[in-house]
Amino acid sequence: MAAGKLLYAQSGGVSAVINATAAGVIETARDKGIPVYAARNGILGALREELIDTTKEAKANIAGLKHTPGGAFGSCRYKLKSLEENRAEYERLIAVFKAHDIRTFLYNGGNDSADTANKVSKIGHALGYEVNCIGVPKTIDNDLVVTDNCPGFGSVAKYTAIAVREASLDVASMMDTSTKVFIIEVMGRHAGWIAAAAGLAGSKAGDPPQIILFPENVFDPAAFLAKVKATVEKVGYCTVVVSEGVKGSDGKFLAESAETGARDAFGHAQLGGAAPVLAALVKEKLGYKYHWALPDYLQRSARHIAAKVDVEQAYAVGKKAVEYAADGLNAVMPVIVRTSDEPYKWKIEAAPLDKIANQEKKMPKNFISKDGFGITAAARRYLAPLILGEAPPPYGEDGLPQYVTLKNTAVPKKLKKFVPA
């Protein structure tokens, strides 16, 4: 690694453990004598020259990031276009890097962030200022290729499995005179990993969730209603888990807000509403009393119930990213490699960013049961180790978790104001 500073930024939807990755980055860099700046609100902070000096933060606060959810430095959904399409943004990045002697950029995010990191890794040479860029994995969707799993996913998987098990006990208690069908909608636009994790709630045939709807399968209303009816008649109630990205035969998301055409900053349709669509269908066609729930941000921010292995992996990829940078690596990402299922063992290796960017890992066919409504033994072998262990945050006298808030001391600006396109 060339002399200079390291810039770290968080991108996309945050998670319960992304700050553990930040801790891994900062603590490892401190051990190596590398000063770390953080970009406020992801790549936008780099473009706006809104930088944070992490050397001003107390050691205890940085350590406290390991058990604090959210994004300590702010995140964003902003994807850089190609150099040819928007050269001005890349020239601005290089200007900021030069002004603050930044020679390494670590971008912590998912698919779109891996693409941004890959682009940034190439601009230094093209624009005459060498800067190494390391992508750092994070996505609750678990859809990055190459890596066995993604930091952030294990904790969401644990939260989902526990929530489904507990809520199903509630429904089972009241099924005689109350709710017959409970529907919970989880995140997952194109890949059903979180929905699949709900399957860990049950241990034998007939256990809830009796129905899981994956975005990898086209939604069949008739088959769904038949399964709901058969389950209620046999068990007395039915728990349904649906991924937000489930589509009908017309190719449209069940949850897509077609009336408004709402889109996020990456151009993706704003989702969240598959559960009420299914609930209305159950009511209309079967007449069952129902309840539905949309955990939304709750599932990805639940640090109090994070999986220990997830916290450890999140920290490890941050630590390894700094080590790769110190060794002079560029355009790589530290990925998780599984070496054993039982006992569960893993290690970190470097993978080229161009093998990861703009690709998406979906559920394998052999992970989904033949009827399309559950997970297989193979899926269970893959998923089960990822929710292992507990790593609760410290609790205060008020009975609430004690999370840290950083000072986030701003680095004085040296350049003129820039407004991203």
C-alpha positions in Angstrom: 0.0 0.0 0.0 1.3 3.4 -1.0 1.7 6.0 1.8 -1.4 8.0 2.3 -4.8 7.7 3.9 -7.5 5.1 3.6 -11.1 6.2 2.8 -13.9 3.9 3.9 -17.5 4.3 2.9 -20.8 2.4 3.5 -23.3 1.9 0.7 -26.8 0.6 0.1 -29.2 -0.7 2.8 -27.4 -1.0 6.1 -27.5 -4.1 8.4 -27.2 -5.1 12.0 -23.5 -5.8 11.5 -22.1 -3.4 8.9 -20.6 -1.3 11.7 -18.7 -4.4 12.9 -17.0 -4.3 9.5 -16.2 -0.6 10.0 -14.7 -1.6 13.3 -12.6 -4.2 11.6 -11.4 -1.7 9.1 -10.5 1.1 11.6 -9.0 -1.1 14.3 -6.8 -3.0 11.8 -5.7 0.3 10.1 -4.8 1.8 13.5 -2.7 -1.2 14.3 -0.8 -0.7 11.0 -0.5 3.1 11.5 -2.8 3.9 8.5 -5.0 7.0 9.1 -8.7 6.3 8.1 -11.2 8.8 6.8 -14.8 7.8 6.3 -17.1 9.3 3.6 -20.4 10.7 5.0 -23.3 9.0 3.2 -21.3 6.7 1.0 -19.9 7.6 -2.3 -21.8 10.9 -2.2 -19.6 11.9 0.7 -16.5 11.3 -1.4 -18.0 13.4 -4.3 -19.1 16.2 -2.0 -15.8 16.1 0.0 -17.8 15.4 3.1 -15.2 13.4 5.0 -14.9 12.2 8.6 -11.7 11.9 10.5 -11.9 8.6 12.4 -8.6 9.3 14.1 -10.5 11.7 16.3 -12.7 8.8 17.7 -12.0 7.2 21.0 -10.8 3.6 20.9 -13.9 2.5 23.0 -16.3 4.1 20.5 -14.7 2.3 17.6 -14.9 -1.0 19.6 -18.6 -0.2 20.3 -19.3 -0.2 16.6 -19.2 -4.0 16.8 -22.5 -4.1 18.6 -24.2 -1.0 17.1 -26.6 -1.4 14.2 -27.2 1.1 11.4 -24.5 2.8 9.4 -22.2 4.9 11.6 -21.1 7.2 8.8 -24.3 7.2 6.8 -25.0 5.3 3.6 -26.6 6.0 0.2 -28.1 4.5 -2.9 -26.1 6.0 -5.7 -24.5 4.2 -8.6 -21.7 5.7 -10.6 -22.1 5.6 -14.4 -19.3 4.7 -16.6 -16.3 7.0 -17.1 -17.5 7.7 -20.6 -21.0 8.7 -19.4 -20.0 10.9 -16.6 -16.3 11.7 -16.6 -16.8 14.7 -14.3 -17.7 12.5 -11.3 -14.6 10.4 -11.7 -12.4 13.5 -12.1 -14.0 14.9 -8.9 -13.2 11.7 -7.0 -9.6 11.9 -8.0 -9.5 15.6 -7.1 -10.8 14.7 -3.6 -8.4 11.8 -3.3 -5.5 14.0 -4.3 -6.5 16.9 -2.0 -6.6 14.6 1.0 -3.8 12.2 0.1 -6.1 9.2 -0.2 -4.5 6.2 -1.8 -6.9 3.5 -0.8 -10.7 3.3 -1.1 -12.8 0.7 0.7 -16.4 0.5 -0.4 -18.7 -1.6 1.9 -21.8 -2.8 0.1 -23.7 -5.2 -2.1 -24.1 -5.8 -5.8 -24.4 -2.1 -7.0 -21.6 -1.2 -4.6 -19.4 -3.9 -6.0 -19.9 -2.4 -9.4 -19.0 1.1 -8.1 -15.9 -0.3 -6.4 -14.8 -2.1 -9.6 -15.2 1.2 -11.6 -13.3 3.2 -9.0 -10.5 0.6 -9.0 -9.8 1.4 -12.6 -10.0 5.2 -12.6 -6.8 6.0 -10.9 -4.6 4.7 -13.7 -6.9 6.2 -16.3 -6.8 9.7 -14.7 -3.2 9.7 -13.6 -3.5 9.1 -9.9 -3.0 5.6 -8.6 -5.6 4.6 -6.0 -6.3 1.0 -4.8 -9.9 0.1 -4.3 -11.2 -2.9 -2.3 -14.8 -3.9 -2.3 -16.1 -5.1 1.1 -19.1 -7.4 1.1 -22.4 -6.5 2.8 -25.9 -7.4 1.9 -28.8 -8.9 3.8 -30.1 -10.3 0.5 -27.1 -12.8 0.4 -27.0 -12.4 -3.4 -23.3 -11.7 -4.0 -21.7 -14.3 -6.2 -18.4 -16.0 -5.4 -18.7 -15.5 -1.6 -20.4 -18.4 0.3 -22.6 -15.9 2.1 -22.7 -12.2 2.8 -22.2 -10.4 6.1 -25.6 -9.1 7.3 -27.5 -12.1 6.0 -26.9 -14.4 9.0 -28.5 -12.0 11.4 -31.5 -11.3 9.3 -31.9 -15.1 8.8 -31.8 -15.6 12.6 -34.3 -12.8 13.2 -36.7 -14.2 10.5 -36.6 -17.8 11.7 -37.2 -16.7 15.3 -39.9 -14.3 14.4 -41.7 -16.9 12.4 -41.4 -19.6 15.1 -42.7 -17.2 17.8 -45.5 -15.7 15.8 -46.7 -19.2 14.7 -46.9 -20.2 18.4 -49.2 -17.2 18.9 -51.4 -18.1 15.9 -51.6 -21.7 17.0 -52.8 -20.6 20.4 -55.7 -18.6 18.9 -56.6 -20.6 15.7 -59.8 -22.1 17.1 -61.7 -18.8 17.3 -59.4 -16.3 15.6 -56.7 -16.1 12.9 -56.3 -19.0 10.5 -53.7 -17.5 8.2 -50.7 -15.5 9.2 -48.5 -13.9 6.4 -45.1 -12.3 6.9 -43.4 -10.5 4.1 -39.6 -10.4 4.1 -37.0 -8.6 2.0 -35.5 -10.1 -1.1 -36.1 -8.6 -4.6 -34.8 -11.3 -6.9 -33.3 -13.9 -4.5 -35.2 -15.8 -1.9 -32.5 -16.3 0.7 -34.2 -14.5 3.6 -37.5 -16.2 2.8 -35.7 -19.6 2.8 -34.2 -18.8 6.2 -37.7 -18.8 7.6 -37.8 -22.5 6.9 -35.3 -23.0 9.8 -38.2 -22.2 12.2 -39.6 -25.6 11.6 -37.8 -28.9 12.3 -40.3 -31.5 10.9 -42.9 -31.8 8.2 -46.0 -29.7 8.9 -44.1 -27.2 11.1 -44.6 -23.6 10.3 -43.9 -21.9 8.0 -46.1 -24.3 5.9 -45.7 -22.1 2.9 -42.7 -20.1 1.6 -43.0 -18.1 -1.6 -39.7 -17.5 -3.4 -39.0 -14.9 -6.1 -37.3 -17.7 -8.1 -40.7 -19.3 -8.7 -43.7 -17.7 -10.6 -46.6 -17.2 -8.2 -49.5 -19.6 -8.9 -52.7 -18.3 -7.1 -54.5 -21.6 -7.5 -51.7 -23.8 -6.1 -51.2 -21.3 -3.3 -54.8 -21.3 -2.3 -55.0 -25.1 -2.5 -52.0 -25.4 -0.2 -53.4 -22.8 2.3 -56.8 -24.6 2.4 -55.2 -28.1 2.8 -52.9 -26.8 5.6 -55.7 -25.1 7.6 -57.9 -28.2 7.3 -55.1 -30.4 8.5 -53.2 -28.3 11.0 -55.8 -25.7 12.0 -53.8 -22.7 10.8 -51.2 -21.7 8.1 -48.1 -19.5 8.4 -47.0 -18.1 5.0 -43.7 -16.4 4.3 -43.5 -14.3 1.1 -40.5 -12.6 -0.4 -41.1 -9.0 -1.5 -39.9 -9.9 -5.0 -42.5 -12.6 -5.8 -43.9 -12.1 -9.3 -47.0 -13.3 -11.1 -47.2 -15.0 -14.5 -47.4 -11.5 -16.0 -43.9 -10.8 -14.8 -45.0 -8.0 -12.4 -44.1 -7.9 -8.7 -47.1 -8.7 -6.5 -45.9 -5.8 -4.4 -45.0 -3.3 -7.1 -46.5 0.1 -6.7 -47.7 0.3 -10.3 -49.9 3.2 -9.6 -47.1 5.5 -8.6 -44.2 3.8 -10.4 -42.0 4.5 -7.4 -38.3 3.8 -7.9 -35.3 3.9 -5.7 -32.0 5.7 -6.6 -30.7 2.6 -8.4 -33.8 2.5 -10.6 -35.4 -0.5 -8.8 -39.1 -0.7 -8.2 -40.1 0.2 -4.6 -41.4 -3.0 -3.1 -43.3 -3.9 0.0 -46.9 -5.0 -0.2 -47.0 -8.7 -1.3 -48.4 -9.7 2.1 -51.6 -7.6 1.9 -52.2 -8.8 -1.7 -52.0 -12.4 -0.5 -54.2 -11.7 2.5 -56.9 -10.2 0.3 -56.7 -13.2 -1.9 -57.1 -15.6 1.0 -60.1 -13.6 2.4 -61.8 -13.4 -1.0 -61.3 -17.0 -2.1 -61.3 -18.9 1.2 -62.9 -16.6 3.7 -60.3 -17.2 6.4 -59.5 -14.6 9.1 -55.9 -13.4 8.5 -53.2 -11.2 9.9 -50.1 -10.0 8.0 -46.9 -8.4 9.0 -44.2 -6.4 7.2 -40.9 -6.4 9.3 -39.2 -4.0 6.8 -36.3 -2.2 8.5 -36.9 -4.2 11.7 -35.4 -7.4 10.2 -32.2 -5.8 9.1 -31.6 -3.5 12.1 -32.2 -6.1 14.9 -28.7 -6.1 16.4 -30.0 -7.4 19.7 -30.6 -10.8 18.1 -27.7 -10.9 15.7 -26.0 -14.2 14.9 -22.5 -14.4 16.5 -21.0 -16.0 13.3 -22.4 -13.0 11.3 -20.7 -10.5 13.6 -17.4 -12.4 13.4 -17.5 -12.6 9.6 -18.5 -8.9 9.3 -15.5 -7.9 11.3 -13.2 -10.3 9.5 -13.9 -9.0 6.0 -13.2 -5.4 7.2 -9.9 -6.6 8.8 -8.9 -8.5 5.7 -9.7 -5.6 3.4 -7.2 -3.4 5.1 -4.6 -6.2 5.0 -5.2 -6.6 1.3 -4.8 -2.9 0.8 -1.6 -2.9 2.8 -0.3 -5.7 0.5 -1.0 -3.5 -2.5 -4.0 -5.5 -3.9 -6.5 -3.7 -6.1 -9.9 -4.5 -7.5 -10.6 -7.4 -5.2 -13.1 -8.3 -2.5 -12.5 -10.4 0.7 -15.0 -13.2 0.3 -16.1 -16.0 2.7 -15.2 -19.5 1.8 -16.9 -22.4 3.6 -14.5 -25.2 4.4 -16.8 -27.4 6.4 -20.6 -27.7 7.3 -20.2 -29.9 10.4 -18.5 -28.5 12.3 -19.0 -25.2 10.5 -15.7 -23.7 9.4 -14.8 -20.8 7.1 -12.0 -18.6 5.9 -11.5 -15.4 3.9 -10.0 -15.2 0.5 -9.5 -12.5 -2.2 -11.7 -12.6 -5.3 -11.6 -10.3 -8.3 -14.3 -7.6 -8.3 -15.0 -8.1 -12.0 -16.1 -11.6 -11.2 -18.6 -10.2 -8.6 -20.0 -6.9 -9.9 -23.3 -6.9 -11.8 -24.1 -10.5 -11.0 -26.7 -12.0 -8.7 -26.8 -15.3 -6.8 -30.2 -16.8 -6.6 -31.5 -19.8 -4.7 -30.3 -23.0 -6.3 -33.2 -25.3 -7.5 -32.1 -28.0 -5.2 -32.7 -25.7 -2.2 -36.4 -25.4 -3.0 -38.8 -28.3 -2.3 -40.5 -30.0 -5.3 -43.8 -28.4 -4.5 -42.2 -25.0 -4.5 -43.4 -24.1 -1.0 -40.5 -25.1 1.3 -36.7 -25.7 1.7 -34.8 -28.9 1.2 -32.3 -30.7 3.4 -29.5 -29.2 1.3 -30.8 -25.7 2.0 -31.0 -26.4 5.7 -27.4 -27.6 5.7 -26.3 -24.4 4.1 -28.4 -22.0 6.1 -28.3 -23.5 9.6 -24.6 -22.7 10.4 -25.1 -19.0 9.5 -27.5 -18.3 12.4 -25.3 -19.9 15.0 -24.4 -18.2 18.3 -25.5 -15.1 20.1 -23.6 -11.8 20.5 -25.9 -9.5 22.4 -25.0 -5.9 22.9 -24.4 -4.5 26.4 -27.6 -3.4 28.2 -27.9 -0.4 30.5 -29.9 0.2 33.7 -32.8 1.3 31.6 -33.1 -2.1 30.1 -32.1 -1.0 26.6 -29.1 -1.8 24.5 -26.2 0.6 24.8 -25.2 1.6 21.3 -22.5 4.1 20.4 -22.8 7.4 18.6 -19.6 8.7 17.0 -18.5 12.3 17.0 -17.9 12.1 13.2 -15.5 15.0 13.2 -15.5 16.6 9.8 -12.3 17.0 7.7 -11.8 20.6 6.6 -12.7 21.0 2.9 -10.1 22.0 0.4 -12.0 22.1 -2.9 -15.0 24.0 -4.4 -18.5 22.6 -3.9 -19.5 19.9 -6.3 -23.1 18.7 -7.0 -23.3 15.1 -8.2 -25.4 14.6 -11.3 
